[in-house]
């Protein structure tokens, strides 16, 4: 099953334990904010900080796991055909972020996309968690400074996860168009729920 995530919008799907789910950058250069929640308890969430502690990496390698804020494995990274740039440091954009960037009125945000996506399933979360920013290129220099660079994912590049538990999987095609992280401006992504016979190469 494929779910298209429209540019600057979000979508939520339910993923069963053992099922694989793939996020594809359809046109290239698009960041996707990924959030995940335990299906039986929305207060248990995929945690970037706990995952960094578990893996001792800024982002897991293929075969390693993302864990929750209760240190329980939630997703395993099973394939990545992109150049491999993904971020777990930067917070989701939200209305306050765009106000700080000088936007006077409404601007779509990943935080709002998360809320609306969950609402479509009759769900809610108490706060906006730290996302896993797929395809987002934020290198860290030797002196600790961060650079905000355009995503270099190509059309069709994809990253695939296997769920360790039943979960709610949310992707926002980041609306950011003031900081040049999205190479071509916001464009759509796709979420594919894979059957047992579908797979993705581990890496290129």
C-alpha positions as CSV (number, residue, x, y, z in Angstrom):
1,X,0.0,0.0,0.0
2,X,1.3,3.4,-0.9
3,X,0.4,6.7,0.8
4,X,1.5,9.9,-0.8
5,X,2.5,12.7,1.6
6,X,1.8,15.9,-0.3
7,X,4.4,18.7,-0.3
8,X,4.3,20.6,3.0
9,X,1.8,18.2,4.5
10,X,1.8,15.0,6.6
11,X,0.3,11.6,6.8
12,X,0.0,8.9,9.4
13,X,-0.2,5.1,9.0
14,X,-0.4,2.1,11.4
15,X,2.5,-0.4,11.1
16,X,2.4,-3.9,12.6
17,X,5.3,-5.5,14.4
18,X,7.4,-7.2,11.8
19,X,6.1,-5.1,8.9
20,X,8.4,-3.0,6.8
21,X,7.7,0.6,5.8
22,X,9.6,2.6,3.2
23,X,9.8,6.4,2.8
24,X,10.7,7.5,-0.7
25,X,11.8,11.0,-1.8
26,X,9.8,11.2,-5.1
27,X,11.4,14.2,-6.7
28,X,14.7,14.5,-4.7
29,X,16.0,17.0,-2.2
30,X,13.0,16.8,0.2
31,X,13.4,16.4,4.0
32,X,10.8,14.2,5.8
33,X,10.2,14.6,9.5
34,X,9.5,11.1,10.9
35,X,7.6,10.5,14.2
36,X,6.6,7.2,15.6
37,X,4.4,6.2,18.6
38,X,3.6,2.9,20.3
39,X,0.2,1.9,19.0
40,X,-1.1,0.9,22.5
41,X,0.3,3.9,24.3
42,X,0.8,7.2,22.5
43,X,2.9,8.5,25.4
44,X,5.7,6.1,24.3
45,X,7.5,7.7,21.4
46,X,10.4,7.2,19.1
47,X,13.3,9.1,20.8
48,X,16.2,10.6,18.9
49,X,18.2,11.2,22.1
50,X,17.6,7.8,23.5
51,X,18.6,6.3,20.1
52,X,21.8,8.2,20.0
53,X,22.6,6.9,23.5
54,X,21.8,3.3,22.5
55,X,23.9,3.4,19.2
56,X,26.6,5.9,20.1
57,X,26.0,7.4,16.7
58,X,24.3,10.5,15.4
59,X,22.2,8.2,13.2
60,X,21.9,4.4,13.3
61,X,23.7,2.3,10.7
62,X,21.7,-0.3,8.6
63,X,20.9,-3.2,10.9
64,X,20.7,-1.0,14.0
65,X,17.6,0.1,15.9
66,X,15.8,3.3,16.8
67,X,14.4,3.1,20.4
68,X,11.7,4.8,22.3
69,X,11.8,7.2,25.3
70,X,11.5,4.0,27.4
71,X,14.6,2.5,25.7
72,X,12.5,-0.1,23.9
73,X,13.4,-1.0,20.2
74,X,10.7,0.5,17.9
75,X,12.1,0.5,14.4
76,X,15.1,-1.2,12.8
77,X,16.9,0.5,9.9
78,X,16.9,-2.2,7.2
79,X,17.7,-0.3,4.0
80,X,18.9,3.0,2.7
81,X,19.5,3.8,-1.0
82,X,20.0,7.6,-0.4
83,X,23.4,9.2,0.1
84,X,22.9,8.5,3.8
85,X,22.3,12.0,5.2
86,X,19.7,12.0,7.9
87,X,19.5,14.2,11.1
88,X,18.5,13.5,14.7
89,X,19.5,16.9,16.2
90,X,17.1,19.5,14.8
91,X,13.6,20.0,16.3
92,X,10.5,19.9,14.1
93,X,9.6,23.3,12.6
94,X,6.6,24.9,14.3
95,X,4.7,28.2,14.2
96,X,7.2,29.8,16.6
97,X,10.1,28.9,14.3
98,X,8.4,30.7,11.4
99,X,7.6,33.7,13.4
100,X,11.3,33.9,14.4
101,X,12.1,33.8,10.7
102,X,9.9,36.8,10.1
103,X,6.7,35.1,8.7
104,X,3.8,37.3,9.8
105,X,0.9,34.9,9.3
106,X,0.3,31.2,9.0
107,X,3.0,28.9,7.6
108,X,2.6,25.2,7.4
109,X,4.9,23.3,9.9
110,X,5.9,19.8,10.8
111,X,4.5,20.2,14.2
112,X,1.0,21.1,12.8
113,X,1.3,18.3,10.2
114,X,1.9,15.8,13.0
115,X,-1.1,17.0,14.9
116,X,-3.4,16.9,11.9
117,X,-2.1,13.5,10.7
118,X,-2.8,11.9,14.1
119,X,-6.2,13.6,14.3
120,X,-7.1,11.8,11.0
121,X,-6.7,8.5,12.9
122,X,-8.5,9.8,16.0
123,X,-5.2,10.1,17.9
124,X,-3.2,12.8,19.6
125,X,0.1,13.2,21.4
126,X,0.8,15.5,24.4
127,X,3.7,17.3,22.7
128,X,5.8,17.4,19.5
129,X,8.7,14.9,19.9
130,X,12.1,15.3,18.4
131,X,11.8,13.9,14.9
132,X,14.1,11.8,12.8
133,X,14.8,14.1,9.9
134,X,15.1,11.9,6.9
135,X,17.3,13.1,4.0
136,X,18.2,16.2,6.1
137,X,21.9,17.3,5.7
138,X,23.2,19.0,8.9
139,X,26.9,18.3,9.1
140,X,28.7,18.9,12.4
141,X,32.1,20.6,12.2
142,X,35.0,19.9,14.4
143,X,34.2,22.9,16.6
144,X,30.6,21.7,17.0
145,X,29.0,24.1,14.6
146,X,26.1,23.0,12.5
147,X,25.6,23.7,8.8
148,X,22.1,23.9,7.2
149,X,22.6,22.4,3.7
150,X,20.2,21.4,1.0
151,X,19.2,17.7,1.0
152,X,21.1,15.7,-1.7
153,X,18.6,12.8,-1.9
154,X,17.8,11.9,-5.5
155,X,14.4,11.1,-7.1
156,X,13.4,7.7,-5.9
157,X,15.9,7.5,-3.0
158,X,14.3,5.6,-0.1
159,X,14.9,4.5,3.5
160,X,13.2,1.4,4.9
161,X,12.4,0.4,8.4
162,X,11.0,-2.7,10.1
163,X,8.7,-2.2,13.0
164,X,9.7,-4.0,16.2
165,X,6.3,-3.2,17.8
166,X,2.9,-2.2,16.6
167,X,3.3,1.6,16.0
168,X,1.8,4.7,14.5
169,X,4.2,6.0,11.8
170,X,4.0,9.7,10.8
171,X,5.9,11.5,8.0
172,X,5.8,15.2,7.3
173,X,7.1,16.5,4.0
174,X,8.8,19.4,5.7
175,X,7.3,22.8,4.6
176,X,10.6,24.7,5.3
177,X,11.2,27.2,2.5
178,X,13.1,29.9,4.3
179,X,16.1,27.8,5.3
180,X,17.5,26.0,2.3
181,X,17.3,22.4,3.6
182,X,14.8,21.4,0.9
183,X,16.7,21.5,-2.4
184,X,13.7,22.4,-4.7
185,X,11.3,23.8,-2.2
186,X,8.7,21.4,-0.6
187,X,7.9,18.4,-2.7
188,X,6.0,15.2,-2.0
189,X,7.2,12.0,-0.3
190,X,5.7,8.5,-0.3
191,X,5.1,6.0,2.5
192,X,5.0,2.3,1.3
193,X,3.7,-0.4,3.6
194,X,5.6,-3.5,2.3
195,X,4.5,-7.1,2.2
196,X,6.8,-9.9,3.2
197,X,8.0,-10.4,-0.3
198,X,9.0,-6.8,-1.0
199,X,12.4,-5.6,0.0
200,X,15.0,-2.8,-0.5
201,X,18.7,-3.1,-1.0
202,X,20.6,-2.5,2.2
203,X,22.5,0.4,0.7
204,X,24.2,1.7,-2.4
